Amino acid sequence: MTHLKTSAGQSAEIAVPSLNDPHMRRILASSFIGSAIEFYDFILYATAASLVFNKVFFVNQSPAVALFASFATLAVGYLARPLGGIIFGHYGDKLGRKGVLITSMVMMGVASTIIGLLPPTAQVGVIAPIALITLRIIQGLAVGGEWGGAMLMALEHAPKERRGFAASFANMGGPAGAVLATLAVSAVSTLPTEQFLAWGWRIPFIASLGLVAIGLVIRLKVTESPLFLALEDKAEERKIPLLQVLTKYPKSVLMGTLVGMSSYTVQGLMTVWAISYVVEEAGMDRTAVLNIKAVGATLTIVAVWFAARYSDRLGRRPVMMFGILAGAVLALPMMWMLQLGELWLFAIALFLANGVVQGTIFGPFGAFTAELFPTRIRYTGASLVYQLSSTLGAGFTPMIVTGLVLLGGGSLWIAGAVWAGVFLVAALAMRSIKEGKDADLGAEHM
């Protein structure tokens, strides 16, 4: 049992199961699988944006312009993520975590399936890219609401001393979805190029509808968050969560976002932009590159697992700071390895980025963001920090790096220097945030 103080100052008891409890295992599985399915769809789009969409939906353009346009649609989805976090966070804080999670999953599955059915620009003209952008916005809204709820369902059910590890199941779901998406595209990429571009790439998108059905079966069996149910005031009497987040916790939003951006620049640079760079510029085999990407995402899962567990012992700050400083040190060497154009060096760079840097930062990130806000606004606050981090860190990185490479005349050193600077800013932001490992999540004010 654990205790919290209600707004009237009374002590309320909440039953907190062990992580080995059957219902708790179902909650963790729901958090992991739901997040994996959502990010399967979202990362599937990112992979297709690197390899397909510039040739299917942005034809009659130079290769560089077509690729830029493809990455621009990728960024649109990231721009929609904070809005999705605000909308779903609002209702998650007002009405509960469970219902919004089911809604977000259905939205994502339907949008991804329709993308797989879209006719190319050669057949329907400008309608195709417009429809693609619209569906990408829906994807962004859906994934914007997913992570916060999936993470909080696990964290708010978990015992205090294990909540970092419990929250990480939503984080592990992201790279697991990336592995699944990458392997799906890798499998169809073995087709001849003409068939791959004509219909092969569509198969993984259409298959997402079946994955969503599986996720819904699991998610419908999970109970509502006990911390949310323990809130004394009625939903309709609460103030607007977003306004409370922005007026009472602006520093938490700003510093948390700067910290989170460090992890997401890794995703945008190494698992989106770099895939296109090594295939198109260095001439590496497409299927081999995608398989390496899948291994890198697997390493992220492993790193998230260990980083989250150690954050429950040592604290969120020291574990995440290690990953941030490692990123600052390795940024230029990783870009150098990319520029040499060797497949094995690309693999080392990607494994360092995913396994050492991103995984170590991302492992405790769920608990880190949740511990910045009280229960009544936690869904909105945590979602806003997470989605702003992903939008600013991953959504714009491919376009920015493309521009920096052009500025450097094809050299990657400017991009590497800017990347290292992002990690240093994150380190300074982390120093300004208090450790939250031992915080009382049931407290009215944090």
Secondary structure as UniProt FT lines:
FT   STRAND          2..5
FT   TURN            7..8
FT   STRAND          11..14
FT   TURN            19..20
FT   HELIX           22..51
FT   HELIX           53..56
FT   HELIX           63..95
FT   HELIX           97..117
FT   HELIX           121..124
FT   TURN            125..126
FT   HELIX           127..155
FT   TURN            156..157
FT   HELIX           160..162
FT   HELIX           163..188
FT   TURN            189..190
FT   HELIX           193..195
FT   HELIX           196..200
FT   HELIX           202..219
FT   TURN            220..221
FT   HELIX           226..229
FT   HELIX           235..237
FT   HELIX           241..248
FT   HELIX           250..268
FT   HELIX           269..273
FT   HELIX           274..276
FT   HELIX           277..281
FT   HELIX           286..314
FT   HELIX           316..339
FT   TURN            340..341
FT   HELIX           343..351
FT   HELIX           352..358
FT   HELIX           359..362
FT   TURN            363..364
FT   HELIX           365..370
FT   TURN            371..372
FT   HELIX           375..390
FT   HELIX           391..395
FT   HELIX           397..407
FT   TURN            408..410
FT   HELIX           413..431
FT   TURN            437..438
FT   TURN            441..442
//
